[in-house]
Amino acid sequence: MIAKLWTLRWWILGGAVALGVVAYLAQGAMFGPRVEVVKVVRRDVVQTVVASGRVATPFRVDVGSQIVGTVTEVPVAEGQTVKTGQTLIALEASEARAGVKQAEVAVAQAEAHLRQLRELQLPVAGQALRQAEANLTNAKVQYERNRRLYEAGFVGKSVLDDAQRNLDVAQTQVDSARKQVETAQTTGSDYAIAVTALEQARASLQAARARLAYTTIQAPSDGTLIARDVERGDVVQPGKILMVLSPAGETQIVLQIDERNLGRLKLGQKALASADAYAAQRFPAELVYINPGVDAQRGTVEVKLRVPQPPEYLKQDMTVSVDIEVERRPGALALPAEAVHDATGHAPWVLVVSQGRAVQRTVTLGLRGEGWVEVLAGPAEGDLVVPASNSRVKAGQHLRPAPNA
């Protein structure tokens, strides 16, 4: 009896399971398969232009020598950060220092000659002029006296002639002394010659000091040395690049953008960039330059982006990927781009879940962003849409939206 009861229970349990299976299969047949769907929502739709480029500073400085010389010291290394005025290369400078010393002596001599002209020659010339003028006055008096004696017959012609000669000599001495005074004054020729000689000596000193300064090659600005091609003992010459300095300051990203995107670009547009070596770390940038010309061979346009706060890991010439935000629609009606059939065609459409069936509806698309598209007409907010990637679902087919869709 007990065995029969157990057998009956097993038959009842098996029947229940069978009925459950039949009910499940019947539900699938009546209401269709379970299908994952996406929802039409409100969100920001952002359109970007994607490109890759390299990190660059606005300019680089080629460092070289302005004179021929032998390198005695190179106190910096490639990759080192340097400050303005820091010594980069030192050249042998003994000859240049001797030239400065010689020029300083020449300046001292020219200054001494000018002082001598003002303090000695001019006073002496003035004294000589006063003495000559006194002699001229005395000679005139003597001549007038002898002339009257000659006219009175008290002296002969020879006495008058001697007085005339003395008068002429005195007048010549006055003229000569007056010339000496004139040339020694600040408006005179001797003074002008002395001033010119001093200026020439000072110019020579300045040139000598410049040559001495050329023996120490300094950093023209703060920055990083990105190349070095000089060692101690090298003989360097003007025109040869010894180092390349990347000045500190604004960091830029240089990109080549397909010319088809040129109409979308505007100065001031924001962007997000990431170095290929640090792909997960993104940093902001801003479009600051669009080249007015197009590279005809590559069909690209060069653009530059400013990086206001470059991360520490960012290095010169690093490869960088950039997403430039060219348009944004805040709070737009949108759905994932994967949900749209024939999205690039003339009549895109979607499969909307309506009353348990897949219903085909034409959709008008607006802005196309990264992974999302703006819906201008067609499905409404909250509608469930079958992704276009699910090719097994056809229009009119029964289906059940997957939970949490």
Order of alpha helices (4+ residues) and beta strands (2+ residues): alpha-beta-beta-beta-beta-beta-beta-beta-alpha-alpha-alpha-alpha-beta-beta-beta-beta-beta-beta-beta-beta-beta-beta-beta-beta-beta-beta-beta
